[in-house]
Amino acid sequence: MNKKFTIFLLSLIPFVGQFAFLPLVNRIHPIILGLPLLHFWLFLWIILTPIISFIIYRVQKTKGDVE
């Protein structure tokens, strides 16, 4: 797979995860770790977005775009 396409897909994952699925998780129940589902979902993406950004950085570094 082309690395630019991979980077593009990886950069879309947080956007889609945070905004496209909001209508599906906009509910109070279930309670996960003491948080309503919506708050847990947003907190989860606060953790996942930097991880995905680091993966994008590593893919670019192997390509030679980042020094």
Secondary structure as the mmCIF struct_conf table of DSSP 4:
data_model
#
loop_
_struct_conf.conf_type_id
_struct_conf.id
_struct_conf.beg_label_comp_id
_struct_conf.beg_label_asym_id
_struct_conf.beg_label_seq_id
_struct_conf.end_label_comp_id
_struct_conf.end_label_asym_id
_struct_conf.end_label_seq_id
HELX_RH_AL_P HELX_RH_AL_P1 LYS A 3 PHE A 15
HELX_RH_PI_P HELX_RH_PI_P1 VAL A 16 ALA A 20
TURN_TY1_P TURN_TY1_P1 PHE A 21 PHE A 21
HELX_RH_AL_P HELX_RH_AL_P2 LEU A 22 VAL A 25
BEND BEND1 ARG A 27 ILE A 28
HELX_LH_PP_P HELX_LH_PP_P1 HIS A 29 HIS A 29
BEND BEND2 PRO A 30 PRO A 30
STRN STRN1 ILE A 31 ILE A 32
TURN_TY1_P TURN_TY1_P2 LEU A 33 GLY A 34
STRN STRN2 LEU A 35 PRO A 36
HELX_RH_AL_P HELX_RH_AL_P3 LEU A 37 LYS A 63
TURN_TY1_P TURN_TY1_P3 GLY A 64 GLY A 64
BEND BEND3 ASP A 65 ASP A 65
#
